[in-house]
Amino acid sequence: MSIQSSKIFIDSTVLYSFIDRADPNHQKTIRAFDTLGRLEYQVSTSSHNITEAYYTLAREASNSLALEFLDIILISEIEIIFPQKTDFVSALRILKANKEKDINFREALNVVLMKKRDIYQILTFNYWHQLFGIQASNLIR
């Protein structure tokens, strides 16, 4: 079942590739963000995705690029979602209920935050498990 919505959640892998021009997925990400803007999507990400992208940029590219990333995120229209303790508890429940799947904590927490805001699409370069009806967007495939 495909749910059409003008809301989308951005994973840290996409945030990273958007800023790092040397990333092999950079051009795909640029095109995807252009499409999201043209179609007037409501774009969200989480504070932990921003932290992860910042850390990866600082480690693999440079501190100045990581700082540029923060500048861009903070002036953008991207909504930053901050988890509460109850969100961590819900993510833990997802991990325990899906032990047979290769789901990490970041993915489980992303699912919880997306569900709270009725977001059913995620833009990611990672494999996505389609938990709770959330689909990986085809904008970067």
Backbone as CSV, one residue per row, in Angstrom:
resi,resn,N_x,N_y,N_z,CA_x,CA_y,CA_z,C_x,C_y,C_z
1,MET,0.842,-1.186,0.000,0.000,0.000,0.000,0.880,1.239,0.000
2,SER,0.701,2.099,-0.943,1.471,3.325,-1.060,0.661,4.499,-0.525
3,ILE,1.290,5.231,0.367,0.623,6.384,0.958,1.239,7.645,0.364
4,GLN,0.440,8.417,-0.333,0.901,9.660,-0.919,0.786,10.771,0.118
5,SER,1.845,11.484,0.318,1.874,12.559,1.285,2.896,13.578,0.837
6,SER,2.730,14.790,1.302,3.713,15.824,0.982,4.716,15.970,2.119
7,LYS,4.804,14.956,2.977,5.767,14.956,4.075,6.837,13.912,3.801
8,ILE,8.070,14.257,4.150,9.166,13.295,3.984,10.193,13.533,5.080
9,PHE,10.831,12.460,5.477,11.856,12.472,6.523,13.201,12.209,5.859
10,ILE,14.215,12.962,6.247,15.538,12.855,5.627,16.491,12.148,6.580
11,ASP,17.113,11.089,6.098,18.075,10.318,6.866,19.448,10.998,6.842
12,SER,20.298,10.645,7.786,21.636,11.239,7.871,22.479,10.945,6.638
13,THR,22.266,9.807,5.981,23.043,9.480,4.785,22.786,10.479,3.662
14,VAL,21.573,10.953,3.575,21.205,11.927,2.549,21.732,13.317,2.925
15,LEU,21.629,13.657,4.193,22.175,14.944,4.649,23.664,15.022,4.343
16,TYR,24.373,13.948,4.633,25.812,13.900,4.378,26.114,14.068,2.890
17,SER,25.434,13.297,2.051,25.744,13.345,0.618,25.340,14.670,-0.020
18,PHE,24.379,15.362,0.568,23.969,16.669,0.050,25.106,17.690,0.179
19,ILE,25.826,17.637,1.279,26.888,18.612,1.545,28.222,18.211,0.924
20,ASP,28.563,16.935,0.993,29.868,16.488,0.521,29.850,16.292,-0.993
21,ARG,30.435,17.244,-1.720,30.445,17.187,-3.184,31.225,15.986,-3.723
22,ALA,32.101,15.415,-2.893,32.875,14.245,-3.310,32.106,12.941,-3.106
23,ASP,30.985,12.994,-2.417,30.188,11.791,-2.183,29.607,11.300,-3.510
24,PRO,29.653,9.995,-3.772,29.139,9.475,-5.053,27.638,9.710,-5.256
25,ASN,26.900,9.951,-4.181,25.455,10.180,-4.282,25.079,11.662,-4.275
26,HIS,26.059,12.535,-4.331,25.797,13.976,-4.218,24.810,14.485,-5.276
27,GLN,25.018,14.145,-6.533,24.142,14.648,-7.597,22.717,14.115,-7.463
28,LYS,22.576,12.838,-7.074,21.245,12.281,-6.830,20.531,13.066,-5.730
29,THR,21.283,13.403,-4.693,20.702,14.128,-3.562,20.292,15.537,-3.970
30,ILE,21.105,16.193,-4.753,20.777,17.544,-5.245,19.462,17.497,-6.034
31,ARG,19.348,16.521,-6.949,18.116,16.385,-7.736,16.907,16.089,-6.844
32,ALA,17.106,15.243,-5.833,16.003,14.910,-4.924,15.550,16.143,-4.140
33,PHE,16.481,16.935,-3.640,16.110,18.141,-2.906,15.436,19.166,-3.821
34,ASP,15.893,19.268,-5.065,15.225,20.148,-6.023,13.770,19.712,-6.232
35,THR,13.561,18.418,-6.376,12.202,17.880,-6.553,11.351,18.152,-5.316
36,LEU,11.901,17.924,-4.135,11.158,18.181,-2.896,10.740,19.646,-2.795
37,GLY,11.637,20.535,-3.173,11.311,21.960,-3.146,10.249,22.321,-4.173
38,ARG,10.395,21.806,-5.380,9.435,22.092,-6.449,8.039,21.576,-6.094
39,LEU,7.972,20.416,-5.455,6.683,19.819,-5.093,6.192,20.284,-3.713
40,GLU,6.937,21.185,-3.112,6.588,21.801,-1.823,6.359,20.774,-0.712
41,TYR,7.274,19.844,-0.609,7.229,18.863,0.474,7.536,19.517,1.807
42,GLN,6.967,18.979,2.867,7.333,19.335,4.231,8.456,18.378,4.617
43,VAL,9.642,18.914,4.807,10.830,18.098,5.037,11.209,18.147,6.511
44,SER,11.450,16.945,7.070,11.841,16.827,8.474,13.048,15.911,8.595
45,THR,13.763,16.082,9.680,14.825,15.163,10.082,14.896,15.215,11.595
46,SER,15.763,14.423,12.153,15.881,14.398,13.611,17.194,15.019,14.058
47,SER,17.209,15.414,15.310,18.444,15.985,15.867,19.573,14.969,15.824
48,HIS,19.255,13.689,16.036,20.329,12.689,16.000,20.841,12.454,14.578
49,ASN,20.011,12.640,13.556,20.497,12.545,12.173,21.442,13.698,11.856
50,ILE,21.112,14.873,12.352,21.992,16.033,12.146,23.326,15.810,12.847
51,THR,23.265,15.313,14.076,24.491,15.034,14.826,25.351,14.012,14.104
52,GLU,24.725,12.955,13.618,25.470,11.907,12.912,26.087,12.440,11.621
53,ALA,25.325,13.210,10.852,25.863,13.774,9.608,27.011,14.738,9.904
54,TYR,26.845,15.571,10.931,27.912,16.513,11.318,29.185,15.752,11.682
55,TYR,29.033,14.748,12.524,30.184,13.964,12.965,30.882,13.293,11.777
56,THR,30.108,12.717,10.861,30.679,12.048,9.694,31.408,13.045,8.796
57,LEU,30.805,14.212,8.571,31.462,15.241,7.757,32.762,15.711,8.394
58,ALA,32.741,15.939,9.699,33.948,16.396,10.395,35.048,15.340,10.326
59,ARG,34.676,14.078,10.474,35.646,12.980,10.484,36.159,12.658,9.077
60,GLU,35.255,12.601,8.091,35.646,12.129,6.762,35.959,13.233,5.769
61,ALA,35.502,14.444,6.026,35.778,15.555,5.104,36.604,16.609,5.847
62,SER,35.942,17.517,6.546,36.664,18.546,7.301,35.729,19.207,8.305
63,ASN,36.323,19.819,9.312,35.531,20.560,10.298,34.810,21.737,9.645
64,SER,35.462,22.393,8.702,34.826,23.552,8.067,33.607,23.126,7.251
65,LEU,33.660,21.976,6.606,32.502,21.474,5.862,31.367,21.091,6.831
66,ALA,31.733,20.519,7.959,30.727,20.168,8.971,30.054,21.437,9.503
67,LEU,30.815,22.485,9.719,30.234,23.753,10.177,29.339,24.370,9.114
68,GLU,29.753,24.278,7.850,28.925,24.767,6.742,27.594,24.015,6.708
69,PHE,27.666,22.708,6.938,26.462,21.880,7.010,25.508,22.406,8.084
70,LEU,26.012,22.670,9.278,25.152,23.194,10.346,24.540,24.533,9.976
71,ASP,25.341,25.412,9.375,24.804,26.708,8.925,23.628,26.502,7.972
72,ILE,23.788,25.614,7.006,22.746,25.371,6.007,21.494,24.784,6.644
73,ILE,21.669,23.795,7.510,20.522,23.160,8.173,19.739,24.177,8.993
74,LEU,20.435,25.020,9.719,19.763,25.944,10.630,19.037,27.084,9.927
75,ILE,19.414,27.390,8.690,18.675,28.434,7.956,17.655,27.831,6.986
76,SER,17.667,26.511,6.870,16.748,25.855,5.939,15.346,25.757,6.532
77,GLU,14.426,25.282,5.700,13.046,25.052,6.123,12.858,23.650,6.712
78,ILE,13.924,22.887,6.845,13.832,21.527,7.373,13.466,21.580,8.855
79,GLU,12.387,20.868,9.204,11.991,20.781,10.610,12.911,19.796,11.316
80,ILE,13.443,20.212,12.456,14.296,19.344,13.259,13.451,18.796,14.404
81,ILE,13.362,17.475,14.468,12.561,16.806,15.492,13.487,16.326,16.612
82,PHE,13.120,16.672,17.835,13.895,16.286,19.003,13.145,15.196,19.766
83,PRO,13.794,14.049,19.986,13.115,12.962,20.684,12.964,13.235,22.183
84,GLN,11.914,12.659,22.737,11.665,12.690,24.173,12.010,11.316,24.743
85,LYS,12.042,11.202,26.055,12.348,9.920,26.686,11.366,8.833,26.227
86,THR,10.104,9.181,26.094,9.099,8.196,25.654,9.408,7.671,24.245
87,ASP,10.037,8.505,23.410,10.421,8.065,22.071,11.528,7.008,22.145
88,PHE,12.452,7.181,23.068,13.510,6.186,23.261,12.920,4.862,23.748
89,VAL,11.955,4.943,24.647,11.280,3.734,25.139,10.574,3.020,23.987
90,SER,9.873,3.775,23.149,9.190,3.183,21.994,10.176,2.563,21.020
91,ALA,11.315,3.207,20.808,12.343,2.660,19.915,12.893,1.350,20.473
92,LEU,13.079,1.291,21.763,13.549,0.058,22.399,12.538,-1.067,22.187
93,ARG,11.271,-0.755,22.308,10.225,-1.767,22.065,10.288,-2.292,20.634
94,ILE,10.507,-1.399,19.687,10.626,-1.817,18.285,11.805,-2.757,18.107
95,LEU,12.938,-2.416,18.707,14.124,-3.268,18.595,13.865,-4.654,19.186
96,LYS,13.235,-4.691,20.347,12.955,-5.977,20.991,11.950,-6.808,20.207
97,ALA,10.969,-6.157,19.593,9.939,-6.866,18.835,10.422,-7.312,17.460
98,ASN,11.533,-6.782,17.004,12.045,-7.086,15.661,13.477,-7.606,15.718
99,LYS,13.763,-8.447,16.681,15.124,-8.969,16.868,15.646,-9.711,15.641
100,GLU,14.730,-10.333,14.885,15.157,-11.109,13.720,15.571,-10.225,12.550
101,LYS,15.174,-8.962,12.589,15.549,-8.031,11.524,16.807,-7.276,11.935
102,ASP,17.533,-6.815,10.960,18.775,-6.078,11.224,18.450,-4.584,11.337
103,ILE,17.746,-4.222,12.409,17.340,-2.826,12.625,18.243,-2.226,13.689
104,ASN,18.785,-1.044,13.411,19.606,-0.400,14.431,18.781,0.635,15.205
105,PHE,19.353,1.143,16.267,18.630,2.057,17.141,18.215,3.339,16.423
106,ARG,19.094,3.866,15.576,18.776,5.099,14.837,17.536,4.902,13.969
107,GLU,17.469,3.766,13.280,16.303,3.479,12.440,15.035,3.366,13.274
108,ALA,15.126,2.666,14.399,13.954,2.502,15.263,13.486,3.852,15.791
109,LEU,14.405,4.698,16.193,14.030,6.021,16.696,13.455,6.884,15.577
110,ASN,14.011,6.789,14.385,13.450,7.518,13.244,11.999,7.105,13.002
111,VAL,11.722,5.801,13.070,10.356,5.304,12.872,9.410,5.934,13.887
112,VAL,9.814,5.945,15.140,8.969,6.504,16.199,8.683,7.979,15.929
113,LEU,9.707,8.740,15.592,9.530,10.176,15.346,8.663,10.432,14.110
114,MET,8.825,9.616,13.091,8.029,9.770,11.871,6.565,9.460,12.140
115,LYS,6.307,8.378,12.847,4.926,7.988,13.140,4.203,9.079,13.941
116,LYS,4.904,9.721,14.867,4.283,10.767,15.678,3.822,11.943,14.826
117,ARG,4.453,12.128,13.664,4.123,13.263,12.805,3.452,12.832,11.505
118,ASP,2.985,11.609,11.456,2.305,11.076,10.265,3.142,11.230,8.999
119,ILE,4.411,10.900,9.105,5.321,10.916,7.963,5.541,9.462,7.550
120,TYR,5.261,9.143,6.281,5.326,7.759,5.825,6.358,7.526,4.723
121,GLN,7.223,8.526,4.473,8.287,8.374,3.478,9.603,8.809,4.099
122,ILE,10.651,8.054,3.800,11.983,8.427,4.255,12.905,8.462,3.038
123,LEU,13.738,9.477,2.992,14.755,9.600,1.952,16.059,9.098,2.576
124,THR,16.538,7.952,2.097,17.732,7.324,2.670,18.490,6.559,1.605
125,PHE,19.786,6.412,1.812,20.603,5.554,0.957,20.796,4.177,1.581
126,ASN,20.347,4.008,2.817,20.441,2.716,3.495,19.251,1.834,3.135
127,TYR,19.419,0.539,3.349,18.285,-0.374,3.197,17.221,0.045,4.205
128,TRP,15.952,0.002,3.817,14.861,0.374,4.714,13.926,-0.812,4.886
129,HIS,13.539,-1.107,6.129,12.740,-2.281,6.480,11.236,-2.117,6.291
130,GLN,10.765,-0.946,5.920,9.332,-0.654,5.740,8.536,-0.935,7.006
131,LEU,9.086,-0.535,8.139,8.401,-0.696,9.410,7.184,0.209,9.491
132,PHE,6.085,-0.322,9.953,4.868,0.451,10.219,4.377,1.227,9.004
133,GLY,4.578,0.675,7.824,4.080,1.302,6.611,4.925,2.437,6.077
134,ILE,6.083,2.669,6.681,6.962,3.743,6.208,7.799,3.199,5.052
135,GLN,7.760,3.893,3.935,8.425,3.462,2.709,9.659,4.317,2.428
136,ALA,10.653,3.702,1.843,11.802,4.452,1.345,11.356,5.184,0.075
137,SER,11.644,6.452,-0.003,11.285,7.239,-1.185,12.103,6.775,-2.387
138,ASN,11.514,6.858,-3.551,12.226,6.481,-4.779,12.891,7.686,-5.451
139,LEU,12.929,8.826,-4.775,13.524,10.021,-5.370,15.022,9.897,-5.626
140,ILE,15.697,8.975,-4.924,17.141,8.856,-5.102,17.545,7.494,-5.648
141,ARG,16.616,6.773,-6.153,16.930,5.427,-6.702,17.335,5.527,-8.133
